[in-house]
Amino acid sequence: MAKIPNFIHNTDIGQNFLIDYSIVDFILRRAKLTAADKVLEIGPGDGILTEGLLSTDCSGICTVELDTRLKHTIEMLAIKDS
C-alpha cells in the first residue's frame, strides 16, 4: 500500500486493498450519490475509496475498520475533510 510503507495485509481477516483509482471512479459514477445519501464503508483500509466518497455530494460517511493499524490513516482523512 502506497500510503502506509511496509504495511503487510492481514489475510486472517480477509484483507484486500483497492489500489486502482479507475475502479474508485467507476464505483462513484455507478453510485450516483446525492446529498440525501449516507454511506457505510466496511473496511476502508488506507482510504482510497473514502477519499473519493469525500469528493461526492453524500451527506455522511461512516467507516468500520477492524485493523487498528489503519485507524490513524482514516482519522487523518476525517481531519482533512473538516
PDB file of N, CA, C and O in Angstrom:
ATOM      1  N   MET A   1       0.841  -1.176   0.000  1.00  0.00           N
ATOM      2  CA  MET A   1       0.000   0.000   0.000  1.00  0.00           C
ATOM      3  C   MET A   1       0.883   1.236   0.000  1.00  0.00           C
ATOM      4  O   MET A   1       1.780   1.374   0.832  1.00  0.00           O
ATOM      5  N   ALA A   2       0.627   2.107  -0.916  1.00  0.00           N
ATOM      6  CA  ALA A   2       1.465   3.290  -1.091  1.00  0.00           C
ATOM      7  C   ALA A   2       1.408   4.242   0.104  1.00  0.00           C
ATOM      8  O   ALA A   2       2.417   4.863   0.438  1.00  0.00           O
ATOM      9  N   LYS A   3       0.264   4.367   0.747  1.00  0.00           N
ATOM     10  CA  LYS A   3       0.117   5.336   1.830  1.00  0.00           C
ATOM     11  C   LYS A   3       0.746   4.867   3.138  1.00  0.00           C
ATOM     12  O   LYS A   3       1.078   5.683   3.998  1.00  0.00           O
ATOM     13  N   ILE A   4       0.909   3.565   3.290  1.00  0.00           N
ATOM     14  CA  ILE A   4       1.444   3.023   4.532  1.00  0.00           C
ATOM     15  C   ILE A   4       2.643   2.142   4.187  1.00  0.00           C
ATOM     16  O   ILE A   4       2.477   0.963   3.875  1.00  0.00           O
ATOM     17  N   PRO A   5       3.854   2.710   4.242  1.00  0.00           N
ATOM     18  CA  PRO A   5       5.047   1.940   3.872  1.00  0.00           C
ATOM     19  C   PRO A   5       5.215   0.699   4.748  1.00  0.00           C
ATOM     20  O   PRO A   5       4.935   0.729   5.946  1.00  0.00           O
ATOM     21  N   ASN A   6       5.669  -0.377   4.141  1.00  0.00           N
ATOM     22  CA  ASN A   6       5.961  -1.645   4.830  1.00  0.00           C
ATOM     23  C   ASN A   6       4.742  -2.282   5.491  1.00  0.00           C
ATOM     24  O   ASN A   6       4.891  -3.109   6.391  1.00  0.00           O
ATOM     25  N   PHE A   7       3.556  -1.913   5.062  1.00  0.00           N
ATOM     26  CA  PHE A   7       2.334  -2.490   5.622  1.00  0.00           C
ATOM     27  C   PHE A   7       2.123  -3.879   5.031  1.00  0.00           C
ATOM     28  O   PHE A   7       2.181  -4.056   3.814  1.00  0.00           O
ATOM     29  N   ILE A   8       1.881  -4.852   5.884  1.00  0.00           N
ATOM     30  CA  ILE A   8       1.588  -6.215   5.434  1.00  0.00           C
ATOM     31  C   ILE A   8       0.135  -6.507   5.782  1.00  0.00           C
ATOM     32  O   ILE A   8      -0.268  -6.440   6.943  1.00  0.00           O
ATOM     33  N   HIS A   9      -0.649  -6.833   4.745  1.00  0.00           N
ATOM     34  CA  HIS A   9      -2.077  -7.065   4.983  1.00  0.00           C
ATOM     35  C   HIS A   9      -2.296  -8.347   5.786  1.00  0.00           C
ATOM     36  O   HIS A   9      -1.475  -9.264   5.766  1.00  0.00           O
ATOM     37  N   ASN A  10      -3.408  -8.382   6.481  1.00  0.00           N
ATOM     38  CA  ASN A  10      -3.761  -9.486   7.364  1.00  0.00           C
ATOM     39  C   ASN A  10      -4.766 -10.395   6.655  1.00  0.00           C
ATOM     40  O   ASN A  10      -5.957 -10.091   6.600  1.00  0.00           O
ATOM     41  N   THR A  11      -4.283 -11.494   6.121  1.00  0.00           N
ATOM     42  CA  THR A  11      -5.167 -12.412   5.396  1.00  0.00           C
ATOM     43  C   THR A  11      -6.131 -13.138   6.336  1.00  0.00           C
ATOM     44  O   THR A  11      -7.149 -13.671   5.892  1.00  0.00           O
ATOM     45  N   ASP A  12      -5.813 -13.159   7.628  1.00  0.00           N
ATOM     46  CA  ASP A  12      -6.709 -13.818   8.586  1.00  0.00           C
ATOM     47  C   ASP A  12      -8.073 -13.132   8.667  1.00  0.00           C
ATOM     48  O   ASP A  12      -9.075 -13.767   8.996  1.00  0.00           O
ATOM     49  N   ILE A  13      -8.107 -11.841   8.367  1.00  0.00           N
ATOM     50  CA  ILE A  13      -9.393 -11.133   8.377  1.00  0.00           C
ATOM     51  C   ILE A  13      -9.834 -10.778   6.957  1.00  0.00           C
ATOM     52  O   ILE A  13     -10.718  -9.944   6.759  1.00  0.00           O
ATOM     53  N   GLY A  14      -9.207 -11.421   5.977  1.00  0.00           N
ATOM     54  CA  GLY A  14      -9.633 -11.272   4.589  1.00  0.00           C
ATOM     55  C   GLY A  14      -9.282  -9.942   3.948  1.00  0.00           C
ATOM     56  O   GLY A  14      -9.982  -9.482   3.046  1.00  0.00           O
ATOM     57  N   GLN A  15      -8.203  -9.321   4.407  1.00  0.00           N
ATOM     58  CA  GLN A  15      -7.845  -8.011   3.862  1.00  0.00           C
ATOM     59  C   GLN A  15      -7.416  -8.083   2.406  1.00  0.00           C
ATOM     60  O   GLN A  15      -6.572  -8.893   2.021  1.00  0.00           O
ATOM     61  N   ASN A  16      -8.010  -7.227   1.625  1.00  0.00           N
ATOM     62  CA  ASN A  16      -7.621  -6.951   0.242  1.00  0.00           C
ATOM     63  C   ASN A  16      -7.769  -5.452   0.081  1.00  0.00           C
ATOM     64  O   ASN A  16      -8.685  -4.854   0.646  1.00  0.00           O
ATOM     65  N   PHE A  17      -6.882  -4.840  -0.679  1.00  0.00           N
ATOM     66  CA  PHE A  17      -6.898  -3.386  -0.773  1.00  0.00           C
ATOM     67  C   PHE A  17      -7.138  -2.910  -2.187  1.00  0.00           C
ATOM     68  O   PHE A  17      -6.550  -3.413  -3.145  1.00  0.00           O
ATOM     69  N   LEU A  18      -8.009  -1.935  -2.295  1.00  0.00           N
ATOM     70  CA  LEU A  18      -8.294  -1.270  -3.556  1.00  0.00           C
ATOM     71  C   LEU A  18      -7.137  -0.312  -3.827  1.00  0.00           C
ATOM     72  O   LEU A  18      -6.831   0.547  -2.999  1.00  0.00           O
ATOM     73  N   ILE A  19      -6.492  -0.459  -4.989  1.00  0.00           N
ATOM     74  CA  ILE A  19      -5.345   0.395  -5.304  1.00  0.00           C
ATOM     75  C   ILE A  19      -5.491   1.116  -6.642  1.00  0.00           C
ATOM     76  O   ILE A  19      -4.655   1.947  -6.995  1.00  0.00           O
ATOM     77  N   ASP A  20      -6.537   0.802  -7.376  1.00  0.00           N
ATOM     78  CA  ASP A  20      -6.712   1.337  -8.722  1.00  0.00           C
ATOM     79  C   ASP A  20      -7.747   2.470  -8.702  1.00  0.00           C
ATOM     80  O   ASP A  20      -8.933   2.237  -8.472  1.00  0.00           O
ATOM     81  N   TYR A  21      -7.280   3.690  -8.945  1.00  0.00           N
ATOM     82  CA  TYR A  21      -8.180   4.848  -8.909  1.00  0.00           C
ATOM     83  C   TYR A  21      -9.265   4.783  -9.977  1.00  0.00           C
ATOM     84  O   TYR A  21     -10.329   5.379  -9.810  1.00  0.00           O
ATOM     85  N   SER A  22      -9.013   4.074 -11.063  1.00  0.00           N
ATOM     86  CA  SER A  22     -10.059   3.965 -12.092  1.00  0.00           C
ATOM     87  C   SER A  22     -11.241   3.143 -11.575  1.00  0.00           C
ATOM     88  O   SER A  22     -12.380   3.374 -11.979  1.00  0.00           O
ATOM     89  N   ILE A  23     -10.978   2.201 -10.699  1.00  0.00           N
ATOM     90  CA  ILE A  23     -12.067   1.425 -10.088  1.00  0.00           C
ATOM     91  C   ILE A  23     -12.849   2.310  -9.115  1.00  0.00           C
ATOM     92  O   ILE A  23     -14.076   2.233  -9.053  1.00  0.00           O
ATOM     93  N   VAL A  24     -12.146   3.139  -8.366  1.00  0.00           N
ATOM     94  CA  VAL A  24     -12.819   4.091  -7.469  1.00  0.00           C
ATOM     95  C   VAL A  24     -13.737   4.996  -8.283  1.00  0.00           C
ATOM     96  O   VAL A  24     -14.896   5.198  -7.920  1.00  0.00           O
ATOM     97  N   ASP A  25     -13.225   5.536  -9.373  1.00  0.00           N
ATOM     98  CA  ASP A  25     -14.042   6.396 -10.238  1.00  0.00           C
ATOM     99  C   ASP A  25     -15.271   5.657 -10.755  1.00  0.00           C
ATOM    100  O   ASP A  25     -16.367   6.217 -10.786  1.00  0.00           O
ATOM    101  N   PHE A  26     -15.093   4.402 -11.160  1.00  0.00           N
ATOM    102  CA  PHE A  26     -16.211   3.588 -11.650  1.00  0.00           C
ATOM    103  C   PHE A  26     -17.267   3.410 -10.556  1.00  0.00           C
ATOM    104  O   PHE A  26     -18.459   3.590 -10.803  1.00  0.00           O
ATOM    105  N   ILE A  27     -16.826   3.058  -9.356  1.00  0.00           N
ATOM    106  CA  ILE A  27     -17.750   2.852  -8.233  1.00  0.00           C
ATOM    107  C   ILE A  27     -18.539   4.130  -7.952  1.00  0.00           C
ATOM    108  O   ILE A  27     -19.758   4.092  -7.780  1.00  0.00           O
ATOM    109  N   LEU A  28     -17.840   5.251  -7.907  1.00  0.00           N
ATOM    110  CA  LEU A  28     -18.502   6.519  -7.590  1.00  0.00           C
ATOM    111  C   LEU A  28     -19.482   6.943  -8.676  1.00  0.00           C
ATOM    112  O   LEU A  28     -20.553   7.471  -8.377  1.00  0.00           O
ATOM    113  N   ARG A  29     -19.123   6.715  -9.930  1.00  0.00           N
ATOM    114  CA  ARG A  29     -20.056   7.049 -11.024  1.00  0.00           C
ATOM    115  C   ARG A  29     -21.313   6.193 -10.930  1.00  0.00           C
ATOM    116  O   ARG A  29     -22.424   6.695 -11.102  1.00  0.00           O
ATOM    117  N   ARG A  30     -21.141   4.905 -10.659  1.00  0.00           N
ATOM    118  CA  ARG A  30     -22.293   3.994 -10.577  1.00  0.00           C
ATOM    119  C   ARG A  30     -23.162   4.285  -9.356  1.00  0.00           C
ATOM    120  O   ARG A  30     -24.377   4.091  -9.400  1.00  0.00           O
ATOM    121  N   ALA A  31     -22.558   4.742  -8.284  1.00  0.00           N
ATOM    122  CA  ALA A  31     -23.312   5.003  -7.051  1.00  0.00           C
ATOM    123  C   ALA A  31     -24.234   6.213  -7.182  1.00  0.00           C
ATOM    124  O   ALA A  31     -25.289   6.253  -6.549  1.00  0.00           O
ATOM    125  N   LYS A  32     -23.858   7.187  -7.983  1.00  0.00           N
ATOM    126  CA  LYS A  32     -24.667   8.399  -8.199  1.00  0.00           C
ATOM    127  C   LYS A  32     -25.151   8.989  -6.868  1.00  0.00           C
ATOM    128  O   LYS A  32     -26.346   9.217  -6.676  1.00  0.00           O
ATOM    129  N   LEU A  33     -24.219   9.228  -5.971  1.00  0.00           N
ATOM    130  CA  LEU A  33     -24.552   9.712  -4.635  1.00  0.00           C
ATOM    131  C   LEU A  33     -25.062  11.149  -4.666  1.00  0.00           C
ATOM    132  O   LEU A  33     -24.565  11.994  -5.411  1.00  0.00           O
ATOM    133  N   THR A  34     -26.071  11.394  -3.831  1.00  0.00           N
ATOM    134  CA  THR A  34     -26.645  12.735  -3.696  1.00  0.00           C
ATOM    135  C   THR A  34     -26.570  13.162  -2.233  1.00  0.00           C
ATOM    136  O   THR A  34     -26.143  12.390  -1.374  1.00  0.00           O
ATOM    137  N   ALA A  35     -26.981  14.380  -1.961  1.00  0.00           N
ATOM    138  CA  ALA A  35     -26.982  14.897  -0.592  1.00  0.00           C
ATOM    139  C   ALA A  35     -27.921  14.108   0.320  1.00  0.00           C
ATOM    140  O   ALA A  35     -27.807  14.193   1.543  1.00  0.00           O
ATOM    141  N   ALA A  36     -28.830  13.355  -0.250  1.00  0.00           N
ATOM    142  CA  ALA A  36     -29.755  12.542   0.542  1.00  0.00           C
ATOM    143  C   ALA A  36     -29.122  11.221   0.989  1.00  0.00           C
ATOM    144  O   ALA A  36     -29.707  10.491   1.789  1.00  0.00           O
ATOM    145  N   ASP A  37     -27.936  10.916   0.475  1.00  0.00           N
ATOM    146  CA  ASP A  37     -27.294   9.625   0.753  1.00  0.00           C
ATOM    147  C   ASP A  37     -26.286   9.708   1.895  1.00  0.00           C
ATOM    148  O   ASP A  37     -25.545  10.680   2.041  1.00  0.00           O
ATOM    149  N   LYS A  38     -26.292   8.637   2.702  1.00  0.00           N
ATOM    150  CA  LYS A  38     -25.259   8.413   3.709  1.00  0.00           C
ATOM    151  C   LYS A  38     -24.607   7.085   3.343  1.00  0.00           C
ATOM    152  O   LYS A  38     -25.288   6.159   2.903  1.00  0.00           O
ATOM    153  N   VAL A  39     -23.292   6.987   3.522  1.00  0.00           N
ATOM    154  CA  VAL A  39     -22.553   5.804   3.087  1.00  0.00           C
ATOM    155  C   VAL A  39     -21.927   5.103   4.283  1.00  0.00           C
ATOM    156  O   VAL A  39     -21.333   5.744   5.150  1.00  0.00           O
ATOM    157  N   LEU A  40     -22.064   3.783   4.324  1.00  0.00           N
ATOM    158  CA  LEU A  40     -21.371   2.939   5.289  1.00  0.00           C
ATOM    159  C   LEU A  40     -20.289   2.198   4.523  1.00  0.00           C
ATOM    160  O   LEU A  40     -20.586   1.383   3.649  1.00  0.00           O
ATOM    161  N   GLU A  41     -19.040   2.479   4.849  1.00  0.00           N
ATOM    162  CA  GLU A  41     -17.919   1.821   4.177  1.00  0.00           C
ATOM    163  C   GLU A  41     -17.300   0.807   5.135  1.00  0.00           C
ATOM    164  O   GLU A  41     -16.770   1.169   6.186  1.00  0.00           O
ATOM    165  N   ILE A  42     -17.374  -0.456   4.759  1.00  0.00           N
ATOM    166  CA  ILE A  42     -16.805  -1.526   5.568  1.00  0.00           C
ATOM    167  C   ILE A  42     -15.386  -1.785   5.085  1.00  0.00           C
ATOM    168  O   ILE A  42     -15.166  -2.105   3.917  1.00  0.00           O
ATOM    169  N   GLY A  43     -14.423  -1.646   5.993  1.00  0.00           N
ATOM    170  CA  GLY A  43     -13.029  -1.891   5.645  1.00  0.00           C
ATOM    171  C   GLY A  43     -12.426  -0.818   4.758  1.00  0.00           C
ATOM    172  O   GLY A  43     -12.026  -1.109   3.631  1.00  0.00           O
ATOM    173  N   PRO A  44     -12.352   0.422   5.241  1.00  0.00           N
ATOM    174  CA  PRO A  44     -11.811   1.490   4.405  1.00  0.00           C
ATOM    175  C   PRO A  44     -10.323   1.362   4.090  1.00  0.00           C
ATOM    176  O   PRO A  44      -9.814   2.041   3.198  1.00  0.00           O
ATOM    177  N   GLY A  45      -9.635   0.501   4.815  1.00  0.00           N
ATOM    178  CA  GLY A  45      -8.220   0.284   4.516  1.00  0.00           C
ATOM    179  C   GLY A  45      -7.424   1.564   4.616  1.00  0.00           C
ATOM    180  O   GLY A  45      -7.435   2.231   5.651  1.00  0.00           O
ATOM    181  N   ASP A  46      -6.720   1.919   3.524  1.00  0.00           N
ATOM    182  CA  ASP A  46      -5.910   3.141   3.554  1.00  0.00           C
ATOM    183  C   ASP A  46      -6.684   4.351   3.054  1.00  0.00           C
ATOM    184  O   ASP A  46      -6.120   5.438   2.936  1.00  0.00           O
ATOM    185  N   GLY A  47      -7.961   4.179   2.760  1.00  0.00           N
ATOM    186  CA  GLY A  47      -8.826   5.313   2.484  1.00  0.00           C
ATOM    187  C   GLY A  47      -8.969   5.746   1.041  1.00  0.00           C
ATOM    188  O   GLY A  47      -9.467   6.842   0.786  1.00  0.00           O
ATOM    189  N   ILE A  48      -8.553   4.932   0.091  1.00  0.00           N
ATOM    190  CA  ILE A  48      -8.646   5.335  -1.316  1.00  0.00           C
ATOM    191  C   ILE A  48     -10.104   5.571  -1.734  1.00  0.00           C
ATOM    192  O   ILE A  48     -10.395   6.552  -2.420  1.00  0.00           O
ATOM    193  N   LEU A  49     -11.010   4.695  -1.334  1.00  0.00           N
ATOM    194  CA  LEU A  49     -12.424   4.904  -1.658  1.00  0.00           C
ATOM    195  C   LEU A  49     -13.009   6.019  -0.788  1.00  0.00           C
ATOM    196  O   LEU A  49     -13.823   6.814  -1.257  1.00  0.00           O
ATOM    197  N   THR A  50     -12.593   6.075   0.475  1.00  0.00           N
ATOM    198  CA  THR A  50     -13.074   7.121   1.378  1.00  0.00           C
ATOM    199  C   THR A  50     -12.765   8.501   0.811  1.00  0.00           C
ATOM    200  O   THR A  50     -13.615   9.391   0.839  1.00  0.00           O
ATOM    201  N   GLU A  51     -11.556   8.682   0.299  1.00  0.00           N
ATOM    202  CA  GLU A  51     -11.184   9.962  -0.317  1.00  0.00           C
ATOM    203  C   GLU A  51     -12.126  10.302  -1.467  1.00  0.00           C
ATOM    204  O   GLU A  51     -12.565  11.443  -1.609  1.00  0.00           O
ATOM    205  N   GLY A  52     -12.427   9.309  -2.275  1.00  0.00           N
ATOM    206  CA  GLY A  52     -13.360   9.524  -3.375  1.00  0.00           C
ATOM    207  C   GLY A  52     -14.743   9.884  -2.880  1.00  0.00           C
ATOM    208  O   GLY A  52     -15.392  10.771  -3.433  1.00  0.00           O
ATOM    209  N   LEU A  53     -15.202   9.198  -1.837  1.00  0.00           N
ATOM    210  CA  LEU A  53     -16.521   9.483  -1.270  1.00  0.00           C
ATOM    211  C   LEU A  53     -16.599  10.908  -0.731  1.00  0.00           C
ATOM    212  O   LEU A  53     -17.639  11.560  -0.830  1.00  0.00           O
ATOM    213  N   LEU A  54     -15.497  11.388  -0.162  1.00  0.00           N
ATOM    214  CA  LEU A  54     -15.469  12.750   0.372  1.00  0.00           C
ATOM    215  C   LEU A  54     -15.647  13.804  -0.715  1.00  0.00           C
ATOM    216  O   LEU A  54     -16.038  14.937  -0.436  1.00  0.00           O
ATOM    217  N   SER A  55     -15.359  13.426  -1.942  1.00  0.00           N
ATOM    218  CA  SER A  55     -15.499  14.374  -3.052  1.00  0.00           C
ATOM    219  C   SER A  55     -16.903  14.365  -3.661  1.00  0.00           C
ATOM    220  O   SER A  55     -17.177  15.114  -4.599  1.00  0.00           O
ATOM    221  N   THR A  56     -17.789  13.524  -3.133  1.00  0.00           N
ATOM    222  CA  THR A  56     -19.159  13.446  -3.655  1.00  0.00           C
ATOM    223  C   THR A  56     -20.087  14.351  -2.844  1.00  0.00           C
ATOM    224  O   THR A  56     -19.656  15.020  -1.905  1.00  0.00           O
ATOM    225  N   ASP A  57     -21.351  14.358  -3.218  1.00  0.00           N
ATOM    226  CA  ASP A  57     -22.354  15.157  -2.516  1.00  0.00           C
ATOM    227  C   ASP A  57     -22.997  14.425  -1.341  1.00  0.00           C
ATOM    228  O   ASP A  57     -23.891  14.975  -0.699  1.00  0.00           O
ATOM    229  N   CYS A  58     -22.562  13.188  -1.042  1.00  0.00           N
ATOM    230  CA  CYS A  58     -23.225  12.437   0.033  1.00  0.00           C
ATOM    231  C   CYS A  58     -23.131  13.219   1.340  1.00  0.00           C
ATOM    232  O   CYS A  58     -22.174  13.959   1.571  1.00  0.00           O
ATOM    233  N   SER A  59     -24.135  13.043   2.185  1.00  0.00           N
ATOM    234  CA  SER A  59     -24.226  13.840   3.405  1.00  0.00           C
ATOM    235  C   SER A  59     -23.426  13.276   4.566  1.00  0.00           C
ATOM    236  O   SER A  59     -23.247  13.955   5.577  1.00  0.00           O
ATOM    237  N   GLY A  60     -22.942  12.050   4.441  1.00  0.00           N
ATOM    238  CA  GLY A  60     -22.158  11.475   5.523  1.00  0.00           C
ATOM    239  C   GLY A  60     -21.520  10.159   5.139  1.00  0.00           C
ATOM    240  O   GLY A  60     -22.019   9.427   4.284  1.00  0.00           O
ATOM    241  N   ILE A  61     -20.400   9.873   5.794  1.00  0.00           N
ATOM    242  CA  ILE A  61     -19.692   8.610   5.577  1.00  0.00           C
ATOM    243  C   ILE A  61     -19.341   8.046   6.941  1.00  0.00           C
ATOM    244  O   ILE A  61     -18.765   8.738   7.779  1.00  0.00           O
ATOM    245  N   CYS A  62     -19.690   6.792   7.158  1.00  0.00           N
ATOM    246  CA  CYS A  62     -19.310   6.074   8.365  1.00  0.00           C
ATOM    247  C   CYS A  62     -18.416   4.923   7.922  1.00  0.00           C
ATOM    248  O   CYS A  62     -18.793   4.142   7.048  1.00  0.00           O
ATOM    249  N   THR A  63     -17.235   4.816   8.523  1.00  0.00           N
ATOM    250  CA  THR A  63     -16.332   3.727   8.163  1.00  0.00           C
ATOM    251  C   THR A  63     -16.188   2.770   9.339  1.00  0.00           C
ATOM    252  O   THR A  63     -16.213   3.183  10.499  1.00  0.00           O
ATOM    253  N   VAL A  64     -16.037   1.493   9.025  1.00  0.00           N
ATOM    254  CA  VAL A  64     -15.816   0.461  10.032  1.00  0.00           C
ATOM    255  C   VAL A  64     -14.579  -0.317   9.612  1.00  0.00           C
ATOM    256  O   VAL A  64     -14.575  -0.972   8.570  1.00  0.00           O
ATOM    257  N   GLU A  65     -13.522  -0.244  10.428  1.00  0.00           N
ATOM    258  CA  GLU A  65     -12.264  -0.921  10.126  1.00  0.00           C
ATOM    259  C   GLU A  65     -11.852  -1.759  11.331  1.00  0.00           C
ATOM    260  O   GLU A  65     -11.763  -1.243  12.446  1.00  0.00           O
ATOM    261  N   LEU A  66     -11.601  -3.044  11.115  1.00  0.00           N
ATOM    262  CA  LEU A  66     -11.185  -3.933  12.195  1.00  0.00           C
ATOM    263  C   LEU A  66      -9.705  -3.788  12.538  1.00  0.00           C
ATOM    264  O   LEU A  66      -9.311  -3.988  13.687  1.00  0.00           O
ATOM    265  N   ASP A  67      -8.894  -3.444  11.555  1.00  0.00           N
ATOM    266  CA  ASP A  67      -7.445  -3.384  11.735  1.00  0.00           C
ATOM    267  C   ASP A  67      -7.059  -2.035  12.342  1.00  0.00           C
ATOM    268  O   ASP A  67      -7.083  -1.010  11.661  1.00  0.00           O
ATOM    269  N   THR A  68      -6.706  -2.048  13.621  1.00  0.00           N
ATOM    270  CA  THR A  68      -6.385  -0.804  14.321  1.00  0.00           C
ATOM    271  C   THR A  68      -5.138  -0.120  13.767  1.00  0.00           C
ATOM    272  O   THR A  68      -4.931   1.066  14.023  1.00  0.00           O
ATOM    273  N   ARG A  69      -4.310  -0.830  13.022  1.00  0.00           N
ATOM    274  CA  ARG A  69      -3.128  -0.211  12.411  1.00  0.00           C
ATOM    275  C   ARG A  69      -3.529   0.844  11.378  1.00  0.00           C
ATOM    276  O   ARG A  69      -2.724   1.711  11.036  1.00  0.00           O
ATOM    277  N   LEU A  70      -4.746   0.778  10.889  1.00  0.00           N
ATOM    278  CA  LEU A  70      -5.214   1.701   9.852  1.00  0.00           C
ATOM    279  C   LEU A  70      -5.996   2.887  10.415  1.00  0.00           C
ATOM    280  O   LEU A  70      -6.404   3.778   9.670  1.00  0.00           O
ATOM    281  N   LYS A  71      -6.200   2.896  11.724  1.00  0.00           N
ATOM    282  CA  LYS A  71      -7.009   3.934  12.369  1.00  0.00           C
ATOM    283  C   LYS A  71      -6.481   5.341  12.075  1.00  0.00           C
ATOM    284  O   LYS A  71      -7.260   6.229  11.732  1.00  0.00           O
ATOM    285  N   HIS A  72      -5.192   5.551  12.204  1.00  0.00           N
ATOM    286  CA  HIS A  72      -4.611   6.883  12.016  1.00  0.00           C
ATOM    287  C   HIS A  72      -4.860   7.407  10.601  1.00  0.00           C
ATOM    288  O   HIS A  72      -5.175   8.583  10.419  1.00  0.00           O
ATOM    289  N   THR A  73      -4.720   6.544   9.611  1.00  0.00           N
ATOM    290  CA  THR A  73      -4.911   6.957   8.218  1.00  0.00           C
ATOM    291  C   THR A  73      -6.324   7.479   7.991  1.00  0.00           C
ATOM    292  O   THR A  73      -6.512   8.526   7.372  1.00  0.00           O
ATOM    293  N   ILE A  74      -7.311   6.753   8.488  1.00  0.00           N
ATOM    294  CA  ILE A  74      -8.706   7.167   8.314  1.00  0.00           C
ATOM    295  C   ILE A  74      -9.003   8.430   9.131  1.00  0.00           C
ATOM    296  O   ILE A  74      -9.739   9.305   8.675  1.00  0.00           O
ATOM    297  N   GLU A  75      -8.434   8.523  10.333  1.00  0.00           N
ATOM    298  CA  GLU A  75      -8.625   9.731  11.140  1.00  0.00           C
ATOM    299  C   GLU A  75      -8.066  10.958  10.424  1.00  0.00           C
ATOM    300  O   GLU A  75      -8.663  12.033  10.485  1.00  0.00           O
ATOM    301  N   MET A  76      -6.934  10.812   9.750  1.00  0.00           N
ATOM    302  CA  MET A  76      -6.332  11.930   9.027  1.00  0.00           C
ATOM    303  C   MET A  76      -7.241  12.396   7.886  1.00  0.00           C
ATOM    304  O   MET A  76      -7.311  13.591   7.598  1.00  0.00           O
ATOM    305  N   LEU A  77      -7.935  11.461   7.240  1.00  0.00           N
ATOM    306  CA  LEU A  77      -8.890  11.840   6.191  1.00  0.00           C
ATOM    307  C   LEU A  77     -10.044  12.652   6.778  1.00  0.00           C
ATOM    308  O   LEU A  77     -10.507  13.618   6.172  1.00  0.00           O
ATOM    309  N   ALA A  78     -10.500  12.248   7.961  1.00  0.00           N
ATOM    310  CA  ALA A  78     -11.602  12.970   8.608  1.00  0.00           C
ATOM    311  C   ALA A  78     -11.172  14.391   8.958  1.00  0.00           C
ATOM    312  O   ALA A  78     -11.941  15.337   8.780  1.00  0.00           O
ATOM    313  N   ILE A  79      -9.956  14.540   9.450  1.00  0.00           N
ATOM    314  CA  ILE A  79      -9.441  15.868   9.799  1.00  0.00           C
ATOM    315  C   ILE A  79      -9.299  16.722   8.545  1.00  0.00           C
ATOM    316  O   ILE A  79      -9.660  17.899   8.532  1.00  0.00           O
ATOM    317  N   LYS A  80      -8.768  16.108   7.493  1.00  0.00           N
ATOM    318  CA  LYS A  80      -8.570  16.819   6.226  1.00  0.00           C
ATOM    319  C   LYS A  80      -9.902  17.326   5.667  1.00  0.00           C
ATOM    320  O   LYS A  80      -9.958  18.387   5.046  1.00  0.00           O
ATOM    321  N   ASP A  81     -10.970  16.560   5.892  1.00  0.00           N
ATOM    322  CA  ASP A  81     -12.282  16.916   5.352  1.00  0.00           C
ATOM    323  C   ASP A  81     -13.011  17.958   6.198  1.00  0.00           C
ATOM    324  O   ASP A  81     -13.932  18.616   5.711  1.00  0.00           O
ATOM    325  N   SER A  82     -12.611  18.113   7.451  1.00  0.00           N
ATOM    326  CA  SER A  82     -13.360  19.026   8.335  1.00  0.00           C
ATOM    327  C   SER A  82     -13.005  20.485   8.130  1.00  0.00           C
ATOM    328  O   SER A  82     -13.557  21.355   8.804  1.00  0.00           O
TER     329      SER A  82
END
